[in-house]
Amino acid sequence: MSPLSSLLLDVQEVQLPATVMFSRASLRQDTRLQTNRKTFSRTTNALLQGSETSPWLFDGFIVLPFWPADIQNSIWNYDDVMVPQEWTANTTVLRSEVVFVKLDTVSDRAQKSFRVGNETASSVLFRASTGCEYRLWADDMNDYILSGFVFWTDIKHLVHEGEKYDFRKWSGGDRDAFGFNSSSECGGDQIIIMSGPWRNPEHINEKFQPITAVAYLGSSSLSVANMPVTASFSELGMKVTLDENIFHLNSEIMDPGILNASQLLETQTMPDWFRYLPSELRAASPIPKFPGVGSLLASQYSFSLHSMFQDEDLPKKAANTTHRFLGEVFRTTLDDFSMGDQTHVSGSITRLEKRLLVRSEVAISIAAILAISFVGLFTSCIISGSRKRPLNLEYDPGSILGLASLVTSRQAGIFSAQSLSQQDREMPRELLGRRHYRTPAIIRLRAILSFACCLLVLMVAMVVLYSFANAKKLHSNVFVRQNSFSVYGFHGSFNAFALFPTIFAVGIGLWWNALDFTLRSLQPLVSISKTPKIMRFGAGISYSSSYWIWAAYKSARNRHWLLCFVTFGSMLAQIFVISMAALFETHTGTISNTTTIKVGLEIRRIPHLRLVSALYPPSLETKYLYTWQPQYVATALSDLYTNLTTNWIYSAVTHSAYHGNEPPWSRNGWSFVPTDLSQFLNDPKNGFLREIKDTALYSPMNITLETPAIRARIECSPIEQVKNESSWMVNPHDFNDMTLHSLLFQNSTYSTPLLSSARNLSCCINDTFEDNTRTSSVAVAYWSLNVGTTPQTLNSPTAYTGNFTTKWLRGQATTYRQYENSTIIGFREIPRLQALNCMPIIETAWSKVKVSQKSGQVFEFDILSEPETTGEAWMDSFVIRNLSDSSVAEDIYVPDDAMEMYGPLMGLNQNMTTSYGVLFLHSLLQAADLGLLAGPPMSNGDTTTENLNDMVFNVRDNRTGINMDYMSYASYLQVGKNPETLLDETALLEQTQKTFSLFFQHFASSGVSLETGGWVYQPIGSNLDSLPPPAPGFEPKDGKDRTYRRLNTNRTTEVTVTTNVELLRMNKVATWISLSILVWLTVTTILIAALQRRYFGSVRKMETVADGLMLVAGSTKLLELVREYGVEQLKNAEVYTRLGWFASEDGGLRWAVDVV
């Protein structure tokens, strides 16, 4: 009972549901699906960056949101909900199912040619195991079959060059045409076709045999169910869950009147996808290999046809792509709330609140014990009645008077002991025969000292364990393992180690109870062994029927102090059992250990080295080719765009626009040099980690270490030329012909393009206007390089000033037709412009960070040194190095007039070095116009218009009038989509600073390898000592040689490993109560041992009731008084008794209690 009682009640957080009314989104009849730029961006981010754009979209399910009717918030996100709580309600759940059947090429009839007139066409035959045959044909001069392709389209159309065409029979002269026919076994509503080249582009008549191609025929369906869904809110965010079994039991095909699968498929296979995804081919050729949604699928394989052919799970990725896109389409559709109906439904909100609970397993155990105790007590009452007592006791035999009363009432067996003399040991043994009355072992000196030692050992053990618990060292399997059990369907668990204190406490309690009982029995004899006492302090007292606090009070009143200590200790022993039962408890805590790991990276000091193709000498390319970037610059920059799974611009936009996480090893604008944090897991010296991993429930371990840090920031100043409208507007006072210069602030140090490149503005106004008589509000915002005072610097990557301009323009615009096929934006009144000249600065410092071992997420950091500007970030700006003997000539396009002007020119592979700061800034500012990487012609930039087909890293929206690069768009979102806000200089500076640092964080974290480094990091000790000097025209402006510093970075560092584990904790209150009681018991035991001979030596081992009977059996005077006056009258009589030697009637000596 005692140990269990402390475990009966427990304070826990319990879930308390309450019924409330919810609002929920629902689809109306004839719902028309909506898409916009965000739809494609969110889908791309989710698939390529693994970001969660909404908790209502998961595992292929689309859950229509619901929310408490009294909450006014976004129907997709609930950032302000109090946590923790759960919402449960019935809502509509949709899921799109896509099943693909693989079709392989038929080896013996894979490719077939035929002629129509003088032209030829080819076809490829695919066949599935189901018997389906599918043949695709195209013109032999079709660019797709010459380069390979991936189509993903509905069964009736072809996506080609940004448009959808019907599949049609080839009839000659139509090189873009594709056609197909299929057998009746095929069915399906969509198809994915992947193919390598059919013919050699160098020799059109040469076929590739065998052809590499495969197809997947897909069938889609849309299911819907109305079912309960739970939305959980915690500190980790929001999570939506549902029971898939219930969905499958209740789902049915979506009513075509509301929405049908063909409408979804038509939306999915729209041709716009290619416009939003960069690839290596995107910059090099206007003909795409991956049209439509096929580009989204190919982007997950880095646009590698070979990887797509090798992946057997490609149908799963295709299905996942469908699920995610359709989810984002529904989100876009419902964002415009007029597209959906709002209904109400009853549901429940469950919140966590603290309540006092009864532990069922403990309650059942206590109830069982109480039941057994009741049965035992009831049985005892029946069998121990006075008529069934053989001794017919009337008084407490624990007192001397009680024993005397027993002697006077009994003749046989009692009076036979009257003639026994204590002087002769043999006489009592002969008389008693086999009835032995031994001295209780519990009060022997050896037993008492042994018990005192046990108490001391237990006390020391508790102190040691308490210190270990405070030091968080009790986390091994021995201490925290939970043992489960099941009894008749009831399941429970217990901590085996936590039972040991209870076992020890029960043992100590039992021993102390035995000691208490023995001393209470002997105390009447001990009290009269030294001096005679009157009856109420001697022969008349008894402690046998007194327990715990009453016994302690009674003994204190009689000044029997040793017994008082013992009986009070009996009460403490019961408390001791309870406190020891509550001594240990498990909880989640943290432990820390220090170890040493190897360091492999440092902040980059050497530039990036790349082999590029360029004219030789390379200065001719800058002088002649009128492009924004020379070919070798375009080649270098394309490296930063085409790997979408690690593309830092996408991840930065996800972070800023969709509440994504910061990249690994970075926080609040700082990036930290990453270190391999898995290297010490298998180190034998760090066995504690394996122990924790095997036994504890913990979150990923955290590491604290010192490491270099780097950040990018800007220092900006307003551009005064903004006040001079003529420096940035054409005809600023002609209200019928006001347009913007493509190159702003010309002939000044702040000269910079209007957009990311020097093109005329063509977007964005309301596209429903049919003429230029109406205006609409526009917001144009781009970051661009400052190109200097002369137009030639437009083409020279080595001549730019290093600064850039951030611009924010707001006004009422209309369209002006400039040429037959292009229009530019004009204004009827002067728009408002804010522009800042910004100098990028990259700083390094020494830092101390706490980082997640698993994910690299930085939880906290301290900058330990003053940040220092690093010059190595800007040292080399696309520097071509002198040729080496290994340079190889390569064909390169050279215009005829260039040959005439400069003579024979040669294209060579040449080494180029570029510092990471230059790469970052150029790639950041060039991203909004990737088409220029392919080198379209320009003069001064004023004769070309904005390339509206390039929508990869920019945002254009005719409905809202915004035309921005991604950096400006991120700032736009941060200020709540209020374009007026960023016309303020302070607000623009604040948002530009934040965005610049954020994008650099993602640049630094992009594609990092712990062995080879990344854009911002390098392996320790890397050098370019054998690098040739710069080629003519690429020497440093100051004429000084470039030297790259060596940092002498330590290759090892000390780290502190901290992990959340399950710890065994000692309850502080229970510990101190237990220790205090142990002190009391130990001191009392030592007192008993010290006084054992004094108290019990004189009674000559008369410690038992049997010995007491022998003491009074021959006490003639005492017995006569008992017979004459009775026990009750003698208790208060002034009669003295003593334990000692008395003369017997036969003249001998007798050890007895008698009247004196």
VENUR-V847482 format. One record per run of one state. SS is the DSSP state (H for helix, E for strand, C for the rest). FROM is the first residue (numbers start at 1). TO is the last residue. Records with the same first field share a line. If there is no record, write none. Layout:
BEGIN
SS = FROM-TO / FROM-TO
END
This chain:
BEGIN
C = 1-1 / 6-8 / 28-36 / 50-56 / 59-60 / 64-65 / 69-84 / 106-106 / 110-110 / 117-118 / 128-132 / 140-142 / 148-148 / 155-156 / 161-162 / 167-177 / 183-189 / 196-198 / 201-202 / 208-212 / 235-236 / 242-243 / 251-251 / 254-260 / 269-270 / 277-279 / 285-293 / 300-304 / 311-313 / 336-336 / 359-359 / 384-385 / 389-399 / 410-414 / 418-424 / 433-440 / 444-444 / 471-476 / 481-481 / 488-489 / 528-532 / 538-547 / 558-560 / 582-583 / 599-600 / 604-607 / 617-618 / 625-630 / 639-643 / 647-647 / 658-665 / 668-669 / 673-683 / 696-701 / 719-719 / 724-724 / 728-728 / 731-737 / 741-742 / 745-751 / 754-759 / 761-775 / 787-790 / 796-802 / 820-821 / 828-831 / 853-857 / 864-867 / 870-871 / 875-878 / 882-888 / 890-895 / 903-905 / 915-915 / 935-944 / 946-953 / 958-961 / 975-980 / 984-984 / 1006-1008 / 1010-1012 / 1014-1016 / 1020-1029 / 1031-1051 / 1067-1067 / 1097-1104 / 1114-1115 / 1126-1126 / 1132-1135 / 1144-1148 / 1156-1156
H = 2-5 / 37-49 / 107-109 / 143-147 / 244-250 / 261-268 / 271-276 / 280-284 / 294-299 / 305-310 / 314-335 / 337-339 / 360-383 / 386-388 / 400-409 / 415-417 / 425-432 / 441-443 / 445-470 / 477-480 / 496-527 / 535-537 / 548-557 / 561-581 / 619-624 / 631-638 / 644-646 / 648-657 / 684-695 / 720-723 / 725-727 / 791-795 / 872-874 / 896-902 / 916-934 / 966-974 / 981-983 / 985-1005 / 1068-1096 / 1105-1113 / 1116-1125 / 1127-1131
E = 9-27 / 57-58 / 61-63 / 66-68 / 85-105 / 111-116 / 119-127 / 133-139 / 149-154 / 157-160 / 163-166 / 178-182 / 190-195 / 199-200 / 203-207 / 213-234 / 237-241 / 252-253 / 340-358 / 482-487 / 490-495 / 533-534 / 584-598 / 601-603 / 608-616 / 666-667 / 670-672 / 702-718 / 729-730 / 738-740 / 743-744 / 752-753 / 760-760 / 776-786 / 803-819 / 822-827 / 832-852 / 858-863 / 868-869 / 879-881 / 889-889 / 906-914 / 945-945 / 954-957 / 962-965 / 1009-1009 / 1013-1013 / 1017-1019 / 1030-1030 / 1052-1066 / 1136-1143 / 1149-1155
END
